[in-house]
Amino acid sequence: MDKINYNRIKAVLAEKNVSSKELAGHLDKTESTVSRWCTNDVQPSVEIFYLIAKYLDVDIRELFVSIK
């Protein structure tokens, strides 16, 4: 069974030229945690999604589904 992608964190990081290491540092999380979010192994809380969106200066919906 194929893994379902629930978030676009990895794609948005690439679009914004921000590394997962930078995001981890900003959120005071480990790089491993951010990596697991990027690979959709686990999902961050709604509060963390909000902080990610704010840091990346994107609408929070961009982290879930592309609206392009």
Phi and psi restraints in degrees (range 20) as a CNS / XPLOR table:
assign (resid 1 and name C) (resid 2 and name N)
       (resid 2 and name CA) (resid 2 and name C) 1.0 -73.0 20.0 2
assign (resid 2 and name N) (resid 2 and name CA)
       (resid 2 and name C) (resid 3 and name N) 1.0 145.9 20.0 2
assign (resid 2 and name C) (resid 3 and name N)
       (resid 3 and name CA) (resid 3 and name C) 1.0 -73.3 20.0 2
assign (resid 3 and name N) (resid 3 and name CA)
       (resid 3 and name C) (resid 4 and name N) 1.0 135.7 20.0 2
assign (resid 3 and name C) (resid 4 and name N)
       (resid 4 and name CA) (resid 4 and name C) 1.0 -86.7 20.0 2
assign (resid 4 and name N) (resid 4 and name CA)
       (resid 4 and name C) (resid 5 and name N) 1.0 131.6 20.0 2
assign (resid 4 and name C) (resid 5 and name N)
       (resid 5 and name CA) (resid 5 and name C) 1.0 -89.8 20.0 2
assign (resid 5 and name N) (resid 5 and name CA)
       (resid 5 and name C) (resid 6 and name N) 1.0 115.6 20.0 2
assign (resid 5 and name C) (resid 6 and name N)
       (resid 6 and name CA) (resid 6 and name C) 1.0 -93.8 20.0 2
assign (resid 6 and name N) (resid 6 and name CA)
       (resid 6 and name C) (resid 7 and name N) 1.0 -25.3 20.0 2
assign (resid 6 and name C) (resid 7 and name N)
       (resid 7 and name CA) (resid 7 and name C) 1.0 -133.1 20.0 2
assign (resid 7 and name N) (resid 7 and name CA)
       (resid 7 and name C) (resid 8 and name N) 1.0 166.0 20.0 2
assign (resid 7 and name C) (resid 8 and name N)
       (resid 8 and name CA) (resid 8 and name C) 1.0 -117.4 20.0 2
assign (resid 8 and name N) (resid 8 and name CA)
       (resid 8 and name C) (resid 9 and name N) 1.0 27.4 20.0 2
assign (resid 8 and name C) (resid 9 and name N)
       (resid 9 and name CA) (resid 9 and name C) 1.0 -56.2 20.0 2
assign (resid 9 and name N) (resid 9 and name CA)
       (resid 9 and name C) (resid 10 and name N) 1.0 -46.7 20.0 2
assign (resid 9 and name C) (resid 10 and name N)
       (resid 10 and name CA) (resid 10 and name C) 1.0 -59.8 20.0 2
assign (resid 10 and name N) (resid 10 and name CA)
       (resid 10 and name C) (resid 11 and name N) 1.0 -44.4 20.0 2
assign (resid 10 and name C) (resid 11 and name N)
       (resid 11 and name CA) (resid 11 and name C) 1.0 -65.9 20.0 2
assign (resid 11 and name N) (resid 11 and name CA)
       (resid 11 and name C) (resid 12 and name N) 1.0 -41.9 20.0 2
assign (resid 11 and name C) (resid 12 and name N)
       (resid 12 and name CA) (resid 12 and name C) 1.0 -68.7 20.0 2
assign (resid 12 and name N) (resid 12 and name CA)
       (resid 12 and name C) (resid 13 and name N) 1.0 -38.2 20.0 2
assign (resid 12 and name C) (resid 13 and name N)
       (resid 13 and name CA) (resid 13 and name C) 1.0 -57.5 20.0 2
assign (resid 13 and name N) (resid 13 and name CA)
       (resid 13 and name C) (resid 14 and name N) 1.0 -44.4 20.0 2
assign (resid 13 and name C) (resid 14 and name N)
       (resid 14 and name CA) (resid 14 and name C) 1.0 -64.7 20.0 2
assign (resid 14 and name N) (resid 14 and name CA)
       (resid 14 and name C) (resid 15 and name N) 1.0 -42.8 20.0 2
assign (resid 14 and name C) (resid 15 and name N)
       (resid 15 and name CA) (resid 15 and name C) 1.0 -61.4 20.0 2
assign (resid 15 and name N) (resid 15 and name CA)
       (resid 15 and name C) (resid 16 and name N) 1.0 -34.3 20.0 2
assign (resid 15 and name C) (resid 16 and name N)
       (resid 16 and name CA) (resid 16 and name C) 1.0 -93.4 20.0 2
assign (resid 16 and name N) (resid 16 and name CA)
       (resid 16 and name C) (resid 17 and name N) 1.0 0.2 20.0 2
assign (resid 16 and name C) (resid 17 and name N)
       (resid 17 and name CA) (resid 17 and name C) 1.0 55.5 20.0 2
assign (resid 17 and name N) (resid 17 and name CA)
       (resid 17 and name C) (resid 18 and name N) 1.0 44.3 20.0 2
assign (resid 17 and name C) (resid 18 and name N)
       (resid 18 and name CA) (resid 18 and name C) 1.0 -116.8 20.0 2
assign (resid 18 and name N) (resid 18 and name CA)
       (resid 18 and name C) (resid 19 and name N) 1.0 134.6 20.0 2
assign (resid 18 and name C) (resid 19 and name N)
       (resid 19 and name CA) (resid 19 and name C) 1.0 -84.5 20.0 2
assign (resid 19 and name N) (resid 19 and name CA)
       (resid 19 and name C) (resid 20 and name N) 1.0 157.9 20.0 2
assign (resid 19 and name C) (resid 20 and name N)
       (resid 20 and name CA) (resid 20 and name C) 1.0 -64.9 20.0 2
assign (resid 20 and name N) (resid 20 and name CA)
       (resid 20 and name C) (resid 21 and name N) 1.0 -29.2 20.0 2
assign (resid 20 and name C) (resid 21 and name N)
       (resid 21 and name CA) (resid 21 and name C) 1.0 -64.7 20.0 2
assign (resid 21 and name N) (resid 21 and name CA)
       (resid 21 and name C) (resid 22 and name N) 1.0 -41.6 20.0 2
assign (resid 21 and name C) (resid 22 and name N)
       (resid 22 and name CA) (resid 22 and name C) 1.0 -63.9 20.0 2
assign (resid 22 and name N) (resid 22 and name CA)
       (resid 22 and name C) (resid 23 and name N) 1.0 -44.0 20.0 2
assign (resid 22 and name C) (resid 23 and name N)
       (resid 23 and name CA) (resid 23 and name C) 1.0 -62.4 20.0 2
assign (resid 23 and name N) (resid 23 and name CA)
       (resid 23 and name C) (resid 24 and name N) 1.0 -44.2 20.0 2
assign (resid 23 and name C) (resid 24 and name N)
       (resid 24 and name CA) (resid 24 and name C) 1.0 -59.1 20.0 2
assign (resid 24 and name N) (resid 24 and name CA)
       (resid 24 and name C) (resid 25 and name N) 1.0 -44.1 20.0 2
assign (resid 24 and name C) (resid 25 and name N)
       (resid 25 and name CA) (resid 25 and name C) 1.0 -63.1 20.0 2
assign (resid 25 and name N) (resid 25 and name CA)
       (resid 25 and name C) (resid 26 and name N) 1.0 -42.2 20.0 2
assign (resid 25 and name C) (resid 26 and name N)
       (resid 26 and name CA) (resid 26 and name C) 1.0 -64.5 20.0 2
assign (resid 26 and name N) (resid 26 and name CA)
       (resid 26 and name C) (resid 27 and name N) 1.0 -38.4 20.0 2
assign (resid 26 and name C) (resid 27 and name N)
       (resid 27 and name CA) (resid 27 and name C) 1.0 -89.7 20.0 2
assign (resid 27 and name N) (resid 27 and name CA)
       (resid 27 and name C) (resid 28 and name N) 1.0 -1.9 20.0 2
assign (resid 27 and name C) (resid 28 and name N)
       (resid 28 and name CA) (resid 28 and name C) 1.0 58.4 20.0 2
assign (resid 28 and name N) (resid 28 and name CA)
       (resid 28 and name C) (resid 29 and name N) 1.0 44.1 20.0 2
assign (resid 28 and name C) (resid 29 and name N)
       (resid 29 and name CA) (resid 29 and name C) 1.0 -119.7 20.0 2
assign (resid 29 and name N) (resid 29 and name CA)
       (resid 29 and name C) (resid 30 and name N) 1.0 165.1 20.0 2
assign (resid 29 and name C) (resid 30 and name N)
       (resid 30 and name CA) (resid 30 and name C) 1.0 -80.0 20.0 2
assign (resid 30 and name N) (resid 30 and name CA)
       (resid 30 and name C) (resid 31 and name N) 1.0 155.9 20.0 2
assign (resid 30 and name C) (resid 31 and name N)
       (resid 31 and name CA) (resid 31 and name C) 1.0 -61.3 20.0 2
assign (resid 31 and name N) (resid 31 and name CA)
       (resid 31 and name C) (resid 32 and name N) 1.0 -33.2 20.0 2
assign (resid 31 and name C) (resid 32 and name N)
       (resid 32 and name CA) (resid 32 and name C) 1.0 -62.5 20.0 2
assign (resid 32 and name N) (resid 32 and name CA)
       (resid 32 and name C) (resid 33 and name N) 1.0 -41.5 20.0 2
assign (resid 32 and name C) (resid 33 and name N)
       (resid 33 and name CA) (resid 33 and name C) 1.0 -62.6 20.0 2
assign (resid 33 and name N) (resid 33 and name CA)
       (resid 33 and name C) (resid 34 and name N) 1.0 -48.1 20.0 2
assign (resid 33 and name C) (resid 34 and name N)
       (resid 34 and name CA) (resid 34 and name C) 1.0 -63.3 20.0 2
assign (resid 34 and name N) (resid 34 and name CA)
       (resid 34 and name C) (resid 35 and name N) 1.0 -38.6 20.0 2
assign (resid 34 and name C) (resid 35 and name N)
       (resid 35 and name CA) (resid 35 and name C) 1.0 -60.4 20.0 2
assign (resid 35 and name N) (resid 35 and name CA)
       (resid 35 and name C) (resid 36 and name N) 1.0 -40.7 20.0 2
assign (resid 35 and name C) (resid 36 and name N)
       (resid 36 and name CA) (resid 36 and name C) 1.0 -67.6 20.0 2
assign (resid 36 and name N) (resid 36 and name CA)
       (resid 36 and name C) (resid 37 and name N) 1.0 -32.3 20.0 2
assign (resid 36 and name C) (resid 37 and name N)
       (resid 37 and name CA) (resid 37 and name C) 1.0 -67.2 20.0 2
assign (resid 37 and name N) (resid 37 and name CA)
       (resid 37 and name C) (resid 38 and name N) 1.0 -43.0 20.0 2
assign (resid 37 and name C) (resid 38 and name N)
       (resid 38 and name CA) (resid 38 and name C) 1.0 -66.2 20.0 2
assign (resid 38 and name N) (resid 38 and name CA)
       (resid 38 and name C) (resid 39 and name N) 1.0 -29.7 20.0 2
assign (resid 38 and name C) (resid 39 and name N)
       (resid 39 and name CA) (resid 39 and name C) 1.0 -94.5 20.0 2
assign (resid 39 and name N) (resid 39 and name CA)
       (resid 39 and name C) (resid 40 and name N) 1.0 3.8 20.0 2
assign (resid 39 and name C) (resid 40 and name N)
       (resid 40 and name CA) (resid 40 and name C) 1.0 62.7 20.0 2
assign (resid 40 and name N) (resid 40 and name CA)
       (resid 40 and name C) (resid 41 and name N) 1.0 25.9 20.0 2
assign (resid 40 and name C) (resid 41 and name N)
       (resid 41 and name CA) (resid 41 and name C) 1.0 -73.1 20.0 2
assign (resid 41 and name N) (resid 41 and name CA)
       (resid 41 and name C) (resid 42 and name N) 1.0 -37.7 20.0 2
assign (resid 41 and name C) (resid 42 and name N)
       (resid 42 and name CA) (resid 42 and name C) 1.0 -138.4 20.0 2
assign (resid 42 and name N) (resid 42 and name CA)
       (resid 42 and name C) (resid 43 and name N) 1.0 163.1 20.0 2
assign (resid 42 and name C) (resid 43 and name N)
       (resid 43 and name CA) (resid 43 and name C) 1.0 -117.3 20.0 2
assign (resid 43 and name N) (resid 43 and name CA)
       (resid 43 and name C) (resid 44 and name N) 1.0 139.9 20.0 2
assign (resid 43 and name C) (resid 44 and name N)
       (resid 44 and name CA) (resid 44 and name C) 1.0 -72.5 20.0 2
assign (resid 44 and name N) (resid 44 and name CA)
       (resid 44 and name C) (resid 45 and name N) 1.0 165.4 20.0 2
assign (resid 44 and name C) (resid 45 and name N)
       (resid 45 and name CA) (resid 45 and name C) 1.0 -70.5 20.0 2
assign (resid 45 and name N) (resid 45 and name CA)
       (resid 45 and name C) (resid 46 and name N) 1.0 166.3 20.0 2
assign (resid 45 and name C) (resid 46 and name N)
       (resid 46 and name CA) (resid 46 and name C) 1.0 -59.0 20.0 2
assign (resid 46 and name N) (resid 46 and name CA)
       (resid 46 and name C) (resid 47 and name N) 1.0 -39.0 20.0 2
assign (resid 46 and name C) (resid 47 and name N)
       (resid 47 and name CA) (resid 47 and name C) 1.0 -62.5 20.0 2
assign (resid 47 and name N) (resid 47 and name CA)
       (resid 47 and name C) (resid 48 and name N) 1.0 -40.6 20.0 2
assign (resid 47 and name C) (resid 48 and name N)
       (resid 48 and name CA) (resid 48 and name C) 1.0 -69.0 20.0 2
assign (resid 48 and name N) (resid 48 and name CA)
       (resid 48 and name C) (resid 49 and name N) 1.0 -40.2 20.0 2
assign (resid 48 and name C) (resid 49 and name N)
       (resid 49 and name CA) (resid 49 and name C) 1.0 -56.2 20.0 2
assign (resid 49 and name N) (resid 49 and name CA)
       (resid 49 and name C) (resid 50 and name N) 1.0 -41.9 20.0 2
assign (resid 49 and name C) (resid 50 and name N)
       (resid 50 and name CA) (resid 50 and name C) 1.0 -61.0 20.0 2
assign (resid 50 and name N) (resid 50 and name CA)
       (resid 50 and name C) (resid 51 and name N) 1.0 -45.9 20.0 2
assign (resid 50 and name C) (resid 51 and name N)
       (resid 51 and name CA) (resid 51 and name C) 1.0 -65.2 20.0 2
assign (resid 51 and name N) (resid 51 and name CA)
       (resid 51 and name C) (resid 52 and name N) 1.0 -37.3 20.0 2
assign (resid 51 and name C) (resid 52 and name N)
       (resid 52 and name CA) (resid 52 and name C) 1.0 -63.9 20.0 2
assign (resid 52 and name N) (resid 52 and name CA)
       (resid 52 and name C) (resid 53 and name N) 1.0 -47.4 20.0 2
assign (resid 52 and name C) (resid 53 and name N)
       (resid 53 and name CA) (resid 53 and name C) 1.0 -60.0 20.0 2
assign (resid 53 and name N) (resid 53 and name CA)
       (resid 53 and name C) (resid 54 and name N) 1.0 -42.6 20.0 2
assign (resid 53 and name C) (resid 54 and name N)
       (resid 54 and name CA) (resid 54 and name C) 1.0 -64.0 20.0 2
assign (resid 54 and name N) (resid 54 and name CA)
       (resid 54 and name C) (resid 55 and name N) 1.0 -45.5 20.0 2
assign (resid 54 and name C) (resid 55 and name N)
       (resid 55 and name CA) (resid 55 and name C) 1.0 -62.7 20.0 2
assign (resid 55 and name N) (resid 55 and name CA)
       (resid 55 and name C) (resid 56 and name N) 1.0 -40.9 20.0 2
assign (resid 55 and name C) (resid 56 and name N)
       (resid 56 and name CA) (resid 56 and name C) 1.0 -86.2 20.0 2
assign (resid 56 and name N) (resid 56 and name CA)
       (resid 56 and name C) (resid 57 and name N) 1.0 -4.1 20.0 2
assign (resid 56 and name C) (resid 57 and name N)
       (resid 57 and name CA) (resid 57 and name C) 1.0 56.9 20.0 2
assign (resid 57 and name N) (resid 57 and name CA)
       (resid 57 and name C) (resid 58 and name N) 1.0 51.9 20.0 2
assign (resid 57 and name C) (resid 58 and name N)
       (resid 58 and name CA) (resid 58 and name C) 1.0 -131.3 20.0 2
assign (resid 58 and name N) (resid 58 and name CA)
       (resid 58 and name C) (resid 59 and name N) 1.0 158.4 20.0 2
assign (resid 58 and name C) (resid 59 and name N)
       (resid 59 and name CA) (resid 59 and name C) 1.0 -65.6 20.0 2
assign (resid 59 and name N) (resid 59 and name CA)
       (resid 59 and name C) (resid 60 and name N) 1.0 137.0 20.0 2
assign (resid 59 and name C) (resid 60 and name N)
       (resid 60 and name CA) (resid 60 and name C) 1.0 -56.3 20.0 2
assign (resid 60 and name N) (resid 60 and name CA)
       (resid 60 and name C) (resid 61 and name N) 1.0 -29.1 20.0 2
assign (resid 60 and name C) (resid 61 and name N)
       (resid 61 and name CA) (resid 61 and name C) 1.0 -63.2 20.0 2
assign (resid 61 and name N) (resid 61 and name CA)
       (resid 61 and name C) (resid 62 and name N) 1.0 -26.4 20.0 2
assign (resid 61 and name C) (resid 62 and name N)
       (resid 62 and name CA) (resid 62 and name C) 1.0 -63.8 20.0 2
assign (resid 62 and name N) (resid 62 and name CA)
       (resid 62 and name C) (resid 63 and name N) 1.0 -22.3 20.0 2
assign (resid 62 and name C) (resid 63 and name N)
       (resid 63 and name CA) (resid 63 and name C) 1.0 -79.2 20.0 2
assign (resid 63 and name N) (resid 63 and name CA)
       (resid 63 and name C) (resid 64 and name N) 1.0 -12.3 20.0 2
assign (resid 63 and name C) (resid 64 and name N)
       (resid 64 and name CA) (resid 64 and name C) 1.0 -109.6 20.0 2
assign (resid 64 and name N) (resid 64 and name CA)
       (resid 64 and name C) (resid 65 and name N) 1.0 -50.9 20.0 2
assign (resid 64 and name C) (resid 65 and name N)
       (resid 65 and name CA) (resid 65 and name C) 1.0 -141.4 20.0 2
assign (resid 65 and name N) (resid 65 and name CA)
       (resid 65 and name C) (resid 66 and name N) 1.0 134.3 20.0 2
assign (resid 65 and name C) (resid 66 and name N)
       (resid 66 and name CA) (resid 66 and name C) 1.0 -65.8 20.0 2
assign (resid 66 and name N) (resid 66 and name CA)
       (resid 66 and name C) (resid 67 and name N) 1.0 132.6 20.0 2
assign (resid 66 and name C) (resid 67 and name N)
       (resid 67 and name CA) (resid 67 and name C) 1.0 -105.1 20.0 2
assign (resid 67 and name N) (resid 67 and name CA)
       (resid 67 and name C) (resid 68 and name N) 1.0 15.3 20.0 2
